[in-house]
């Protein structure tokens, strides 16, 4: 018997010494008791840093790491990991949970060329309300696995997280893309958090917000940028730490924002609080200095169409205010340096503006109706060519797609065509040329539209179209890997099509109203 035990012990030592030692971590997962509930305060963030600094002082090895639940309060199911190794290593993780998708990734950009002794990571996206087993494998510069650490935990599932009621596979044989879905603006609640889901529809937690949704997540210089209140943006590092907050004094965010890498500025759709109109201004925001600058005021740039709009019946806009929501910009993207395209829901138009940083000028307009007829804006209309089609109506998420095979001056635009025939501030607008458009509550279908624009010929044509679940308002489409993701707000669905418009998978979520957008991201943005 002693000989058998000795052989087992020798085998274990040989296994650990020459290959890899797998350790089931006995370290307790610690929780910080914050003195305030508001994540976006200096006090909350400093408390987290203070606790982590104190706890890291102990002997934290790979066999006895420091584990802390969501220290900075920004990713509800995340686990902070800290340890020091005896040789330079890099780390990869895998998260498994029954009923959830198995998720794997590399921590902090590690590789055989990027090894370290100090390992400080945030392991993101554990499945909420399920028992998770987390495995972290450590490799040396020769790409040899030297250590495996495992631990299990069951993160709490917050009551606020919308339930996925149904997951349905489509007829496409294409695999769903790798990544996670982020739901923005669920039910227009006061604190409409970001909710995360995997490809099985399992919740991967949330990011709490204070008083307004964020319209997307940006990644800039290794940090996340998102809005957490109507006039505030947060910059979050890879540990979930809010390292910078930006206040947009005099402005309120709405619908969309993006990053202009060439100018190192955020471009935001905003309300100017001094104006009597809303949702018609674009500003720039310097991330480092926090300075804002008004770039485009569409009430001035498009005054010829602005004059045609009147206040809705009852004297108030959809938000309950008296400001005129005449243009209702809902998305933006850059075409070239200093050239911006925006989507107007109220005018069912796409407007390109050039020289946005100095002297903005309209370059072209894509519109299928008669709104600009006999106005000074008519000269900017691009000519529709190719096969006849019904123009976009009430569209969302205008996005530019460049293609190196196209000649200069040509590129693609794609969008979610809501196919919604209503503009309350234009009661005399004719919808005759928009055959088949739906009403607020009912419609046959919305569509994915893709245009080919030729600026030299001043034309555009529809090159791809397929039906998606109808939604009169909100909603989104997004090219992701080789697939096309979508969200249909009023239909309470989101999911993924293949490049030919065949459904891969659809998720139906619980909602009283709708979610503004659902977009997909790679796990490595963590």
N, C-alpha and C positions, 0 to 999 in steps of 0.2 A: 504493500500500500504506500509506504514511504517512497519507494522507487517511482511509483506512478505519479505521485504528487511532485516529485523532483523533476520528472520528465515534462510535466505540464508547466511547471515554473520556468524550466529552461526554455521551453517553446515560447512562452509569453515574453521572456527577456529577449530571445532571438528576434521575435516578431517586432517588438518595440525598437530594438537596437538597429536592425538592418532595413526594416521597411517603414512602418508607420505605427505610432502609438495612438490608439483610439481611446479617448477619455470621456466618460459620462460625467459632465461637470456637476459637482455637488454645490456649486456656488448659489447662494440665494439671490433671487432677483429682487433688488431693492426698489423702493418707491419713494420719491421725494414728496414730502408734505408741504405744499406751497401755501403761503399766507394770503394769496390772492388767486382768484379764479381766472382773471383776465390774462391770457397767454401773452397778449401784445402790449405788455407793460415792461418797463426796464426792471422793475422789482422782480417780476416772475422769472425773467431770463437770467438776471444776476443770481437769484437764489439757486437756479439749476447749476450754473457754473461754479458757484461756491461749494455746493454739495459734492459735485464731481471732483473738484480740486482736492477737497478733503479726503474723499474716499479713495482716490488714486494713490495716496501716499503710502498705503499698505503694500505688502509684497504681492503684486498682481502678476501671476504667471499664467501661462496657457492652461495649466492644470487647475488654477484657482483665479479665474478672471473676475473683473468687476462687471456685473450685469445690472442695468438700471432700466426700469420701465419708462419709456417715453419722457425723458427728463425735461425737455423744453416744451412739452405739451402740444407739439405741432403735428405729430403723426401717431395717432392713438394706439396702434398695435405694434409700434416699433420697440426694439430693445437696444439699448446702448451697451457696447462691449469695449472693455479696456483690459489690455494685458501687455506684458513685456516678454519677448522671446529671447532665447539664449543665442540665436543666430538670426541673420536677416532672412525674413520670409515675406510672402504675400498671401492673401487669403481669398478663398472662394466660399460661398455659402449656398446651402440648399434648405428650403423650407417645405416640409410635407405636413399635410393635415387631411384627414378623411373628408372626402366630398369636395375638397378644394384643389385647385391646380397646383402641381409641384412647381415651385419657383426657384431658380438658381441664378446666381450672379457673382461678379467679382467685386470685392469691397475696396472702395477708395482708389479705384483705378490701378490696382495692383497688377503686376506682371513679373516675369522673370527678370525684366530690366528695371523693375521698381519694387525692390524688397526693402523691408524695414525691421527694426527691432521693437519699436513701439507701435502697438496695434490699437487704434482708437477708431471705432466704427459705429454707425447706426445701422442695425439690421432692420430693413423696412418691410412693411406689408405682410405681417403675420395675419393669418386668417382669423377674423373676429368670431368669438363664440365657439371656437373649435380647439381641440388639443393640437398644438403645433410641435413638431420635432425639428429643431434647428441644428444643422450640421455645418461646421466650419472646418474646411480643410486648409492647411498651411503648407505652402510650397517654397522651396529655396530657389536660388538663381539658376540652378540646373533643371528646374521644373520638376523636381522630385518631391513627392508628398512626404512631409516630415511629421505632421501632427494632425490629428482629427479631434475636434472638441464637439460634444453634443449636449444639448439640454432641451427640456420640454417645458412648455407653458401654455396656458389657455387664456388669451386676452379677452377681456370683457367686450361684449357686443353692445355698443351704445344703442339706446332706444330710438334715437333720432335717425339711425341708418335706414333708408328705404329698403323694403324687402323686394327681392327679385322673385316675382310670382311664377314666372314661366321661362324656360330656356328651350328654344326650338331650333333644331338643325334644318338648314335648307337643302336644296338639291345640288348645290355646288360640291364638287369633290375636293376643292381647294382647302388647304388647312387654314384654320384661323391664325392670324398673325400673333407673334409672341409680344406680350406687353400687358398693360393693365388699362382699364377704362376709368376715367375720372368724370364724375357727374357734377355739373355746375348748376346752381340756381334751382334746386328742387323745391317746388311749391311756393316759391317767392316768399319764404319765411323770413323773419327778422334777421336770423343768423343762419343763412343758407350755406352750410358747410360744403367742403369738397368731400365727396364720397368715392371710395375706390373699390373696384370689383375686378376679379380675375376672369379668365376665359370660361370658367365653369359657372360664373355668376355668384361666386362666394365673395362675401364682403372682406376687404383687406384693410378696413379701418376708415378713418376720416381725418381731415384737417379742420379744426374749428375756425370759424370766422365770426367777426363781431356784429356787423350790421349791414353787410351787403355781400352778394356773391362775388366770386372772381370769375372772369370770363374765359380764362385759360391759365396754364402754368407755363412760364417762360424759364429757360435755363440760360444763364449768362455767367460766364467765367466760373463755372462749377457751382453756382448758386441758383436757387429757385427764386423767381419773382412772381408774386401774385397779390391781388388786392384783398384786404381783410375788412375794409369798411368803405363807405361811400366816397371818401376822399383820401384814403390811405393805402399805401402799398408796402409790402414787406419783402425784405431780402433775407433768404434763409440758407444757411450753409449745409454741408452734407451731414452734419450731426443733428439737424433739425433746429439749430440755434438761430433765432432771429437776430441777425447782425446789423441790420439797418432798417429804419422805418422812414417812409417818405410821405409827407403831408402835402396835399395839393390845395393850397390855400386859395379860396375863391372859385374852385372848380369841383365838380362832382363826376365821378366815373359812370359810364354806362356802356354796356354792350361789348366793347372790345378794346384791346391794347396789344401792342407788339413791340419788338426790339429792332431798331435800326443799327446793325453792327458797324456799318461804315462810319456813322456819326456818333456811335456809342450813346444813343438816346432812346428812351422809350417814346413811342407815339401812342397817344391815348385819345379815344373818343370821350368828350366831356360835355357837361353843361357849364356854361359860364353863368355863375350865380347873379351877375349884374344885368343879364339880358332878360328880355321878355319872351325869348324863344329858347327852346331846349333841343338837345341832341343834334346839334349842327356845328360843333366846333372841334378842331383837332389841336392838341397841344403836344409839345415835346417836354420830356422830363430827363434831366441829367441825373443819373444814378448816384454819382459821387458827390456833386455839389447840392443836389436836391432842387436845383432851380428849374422853374417851369417857364415855358414861353408859348404864347398863343401863335400858332402857325397859320391856320386856315379858319376863317369865319364864313361859313357857306351862306349865311343870310346876306352877306355882302357880295360874295362871289357869284351866287345864283339868285340875285335879287329879282330877276325877271320871272322866275317861277315862284319865289317866295311870295310875291304879290297875289298870286292866285289862291293861296291857302286862307282858310277861315277857321275860327275856333269850332270845335265840336259842339254839337247841340248840348245845352246845359252849361256851357261856358267853362268847362274844365277838361283837361287832358286825361289820359288813362291813369295817370298817377295821382289825380285829384287836385293838381295845381292849375293855375290860370295861364301859365306860360303856353305858348303855341308850339306844339310838337309837329312842325310842318314837314320836316325832312326825314326824321327818324333814322339816322345813320345806325347801322347795326354790325358792320364789320369793315375791316381795312386790311390792305396788304401793300407791300412795295413792289413796283415793277422794275425800276432802275434807280440809281442814285438820285434822291430828291423827287422821285415820281411815285405818287400814291394813287391807289384806286380804292374807292369807298362804295359801299352798298347803301342805297336809300330804300327802305321798305315802303315809305309813304308814297314815293314817286315811282316805285318799281324801276329804279334806274341804277346803273353803274357809272360812276364818274371818275375819270382820271384827271388828277391835278399834278402839274409839273412845278418845279422850282419851289417846293414847299417851304424851304428854310429862308428864302429871301423875298421873292415876290410871286406868290401862288397864282397860277393861271390854269384855266380849264383846258385840257388837251383834247378830250373827247367825252362823249356820253353814249351809253348803250341803253336804248329805251324803245319799246315797240308800240307805244301808244301815240296819242296826239298832243300830249301835255305841252311840249315845247314848240308846237306849230305857231308860226307868226310871232315868235319871240327872238330875242338876240341870242338865245341858246341853241336855236335850231341848227346853226352852222356847225356845231360841234358833234352832231349825231353821226355815228358810224352807219354805213349802209349794210343792211342784212343781205347775205348772199347764200347760195346753195339751196338745199332742200327747204321748202316752206315749213315753218314751225311756229307754234304759239310762243310768244316771248315770256320771259320770266315775270312773275308777279308776286310781290311781297317777299322777295328772296332773302337768304341769309348766307353767312360764311363765304364771302367772295375770297377766292384764293388764286394766286398767280403760280403757274407752273412753267418753268423754262425748259427748253429742249434744244440741245446743241445741234441737232440735225435740221432744225428750222433755220431759214435765212434770217438775216438781220431785220428787226422790225416785226417779227412774228413771235407769238407766244400763246400759251393757253390760259384761259380763265375757267375755273370750275366753281360751282355753287349749289346750294340747296334751293331749288325753285319751289317755294311753298305752294305756288299756283293758287294764291289767295286774292280774290277780286274785291278789295275794299280799301278805301282811303277816306277816312272820316273828315279830314280837313280839305278834301277836294270833292265836295258833294256833286259837282257837275262833271266830274271826270267820266269819260266814256270808256266802258270795258268791252266794247264791241269787237275789238281786235284780239281780245283774250278769250277765245272760245274754250269753254270747259272749266273756267276757274271756279273754285269753291267758295263757300261762305265761312264764317267764323267757326261754326260747329260741324259743318258737313262739306265733304269734297270727295271726289273719286280717287284722286291720287296727287301726291307731290312728286317732284322729280329731281334726280341728279342731272345737272346740265354741265356740259363742257364745251366751251367756245374756242375757236381758233381766231385770234385777232391779228389783222395785218395792218399795222399803223401806216405803212407807206401807201397802201391802196385805200385806207380808211374804211375797211370792211371787217365784218365778223360773221362767222357761220357756226352752226351747231354741229359738232363732230361726234358727240356721244350723249346719249340720253337713256335713262331707265327709270321706271316708277319706283317710288319708295312710299311707305305708309303716309297718309295725308296728315298734315299739320298746318293749320292756317297761320300760325305764328311760331316764333322761336325756331329751334332745330338747327342741324348742322350736318355737313359731310366733310370728309377728311381723307386724303390719300395717305395710306400707312403701309409701308413696305410695298407689296404688289397688290394690296387689297384696298377697299374703300369702306371706311367706317361711316356710320350715320347715326343720327338721333332724331326721332320724330316726337316732338314735345307733347302735342295734344293726343297722340296715339299711345303715349307712355311706353315707347319702345326705343331700343338702340341696338346696334349690332354691326354686322360686317358682311359686305358683298365681295365677290371676286372681281377682277378687273373687267369682266364681261357683263357685270350687273346681275349675276346669279347669287342668290342668298346663301351665305355660309352658316350664319347663326344669328338668331334674334333673341333678345332679352326683353321681357316685359316687367316693368317695375311698378311698385305701389305708389300711387299719387292721387291727390285730390285735384290738382291743377295740371302741372307739367314740370319738366326740368328744362332749363334754358338750353343747355348743350351737354353732350357727352363726347369727350375726345379721348384718344388713345395715346399712350406714351410707353416708351421702353423702360424696363425696370432699371436700366443703368443710369437713368437721370437722378436716381438716389445717390 
